[in-house]
Amino acid sequence: MVQSDVDTIVAEATPKGRGGVGIVRISGPKVPAVAESILKKIPALRQGEYLSFWDESGEIVDQGIALYFKAPNSFTGEDVLELQGHGGPVVIDSLIRAAIQAGARLALPGEFSLRAFLNNKIDLCQAEAVSDLINATSKQAAKCAIRSLQGVFSQVVEDILKSLIHLRMYVESAIDFPEEEIDFLSDDRILLGLNELIVRLEEVHGKAHQGSLMSEGAKVVIVGRPNAGKSSLLNRLSGYDRAIVTDIPGTTRDVLREQISIDGLLVELIDTAGLRMAPDVIEQQGIERALQELRLADHVIVMVDGSATEDLDPKNHLLEWREAFPSEIGITVLCNKI
């Protein structure tokens, strides 16, 4: 994307609200003109300068740090100006209006990252990693996102693509030059190469799923017969009385959710209605909701009443509802009341 062919954009780079610091970012070909209008000068390249910020009416609205990056050595690959001042809404709005008056327009959501992608500063995996890092809910999720942002995952995908292209060359050679004495298609290296690619793709798929769990958290659904102790487990793990616990079967009618962190991994615990042939319509709706959550689970905890059975084999519990369990789902059987 040629810089002269695009608009100059401006947006607040810090969250809305009040704070000690607020950052306004401008990117595009008119950045020098915007700098002259707001700062009365063009700052030195890649050096923070403490300057006054002027609005469109010629009044000083703030003082702070200005950073100027010349294309292509910036996040977007374009000329970029960052104004770091105080984080008051009036100050931020004044700086944005001044930038617009100097020829910029408001940026669309994600447009800075989009321009970085279009200018080959980041690839799609890294663009997604930016969002994952911003929305990380645990330290482990942040670590995974920064590795992707540094291009680790992109390099793995690139290596697989190169290997696939290399194998395709052998196949095309056999098709295009059948008169050659060497039959590439009968060569064991093609079969070995394909099997290796399959293994590597399965590893990538597994790591991608693990990364998704790190980013979005693991959904753990607690199921079992009525009065097995599901709500007691939720209360114990969450650290307070989140669910009502009584000795009356069917106390839990709806889905209860609680989030906890285990070794940096966000876990959403879901307490559900006891699974049985419901005696009334309300409890039946609760069981249907429990089955809906079960189908979307990353892991299932099956609570068992230890005073009624000693069988801990997952295959022997909740047989009537096993079809609702996701395929190849991890199941932990917990024996209660022992």
Phi, psi and omega in degrees: 000119181282132186299325183291346183265001186240162176283162170266130185244155180218145178196158173284128183266351178252159183299152177297148179124197181251140179197172181292329182228137174228138184240131173247130182245135177236136181220136177139180186291339182267013179303316177302319179294321177295320179297316178299323182287317186271324185254348184066017177190166172260118184296161175295148183294131171056031176227128179289131177237136177272113187224167173274145177253127184251141178270184185291342179267002177089017179252147177283124181253342182190170172226140182187200184262132175247133178236129183240127178240129182267138176301143002267011186271066178208174181298317182273347186085002179247176170298131182228136175235128176245129178249114183251102181235205179278147189270044175269142181303323181295317180296312182299314181298322179295319180293321179293318178297320179296321178293320178295320178298331181272002174121001179269172173227162179295136180284147173283159179303127178076011187288330177296316177293323178300316180292326176297321178291314182295333179264015176061030174275330176218158174259184184295323178297319179290325177297318177292327180294329176301313178295319180297321180292320179296320186264010181301133181254002178208165179295322179296320178296320178295321178297317179297318182294320182290328176295318177294322179295329178280358175094011182296311181293321179299323180293322177297315179296320179297320178296319178295319179298318179297319179295321179294319178296321179298317178293322179298325179300320179297315182296315180294326178296320179294326180283319185281334183233065182291341182282349179292150183289333183272125176263100183297329185290338178269001181284131181297337184295333178292313179297317179297320179294320179294317179297321178296320178296320179299316179298316181294322178294322177295322177295318179296318179298317179296318179292325178295320177295319178296319177297323177296320177295320179296321184282313186261345182094159179264136180261109182250119183256130179260119181232166179160178177290162175302141177067023178278340179114021182296313181292326177296322178294316178301314180297319183293316182287326181279340176091004177204172184280080180285322183246150176284131180240124175220173177271008179270121179300141177084021180297316179278117180253335184240178179273129177247136183238144176210139180254134176226166178241127179239109180053041178086356179260126177287127180236126175262109178273135182233115177268136185234168177292148178297137183274116177195175173286106190292137180280345181218168185294321183297313179294326178297320176296322177297321178293321178297321177293323177299318180292326177297317178293324181298322182292339183255008187286149169269335178204150182237133171253119178260114179274131182239136176283107183292341178281347181255335181204154175249004182283120180249014178283119182304330183292342185261007182241143177056044183300327183294338185242013184295335179295337180281344180289134175300150179294141179057030179280143175286134182233130175244124178263123179250125180265117183253167176060047177242000000 
